[in-house]
């Protein structure tokens, strides 16, 4: 892949929803360049890890806030 191909690839990944669709297409399409295919798989894995970590931290934060609010006396 050339530099221009990578720039277009990264430009497409900046667009919400389009990035997920394109990553799925690139990761399963047999005609996709092998480097782009591995990049798409790695990017999807990192996105999934980010979602899981965000859910865990959000749950912890919400539980801490609710616990602090329930112990307050008005």
Steps between C-alpha positions, in 0.01 A plus 500: 500500500617848420502803726190631323316173563578525871391864511165411343466206739559720804272772361216247474563393859434857622135481387266353765305186406684485167815400688337195659340390174824540305705320766263204488509495119880523489546233764286236325549583131738258329610755239621752762873555534640274775650795691170689495314185608724454805478871578119481488492200736735670745300824488173313562655317796623827651157658447333207679748524788432873524124444516535237774737716706269801460201299620693372802625846600158657443337236720755559775457877478122479511507265799740731688282803429183318606667377819618852582156645434323242714725575799429875487257651748297791373 
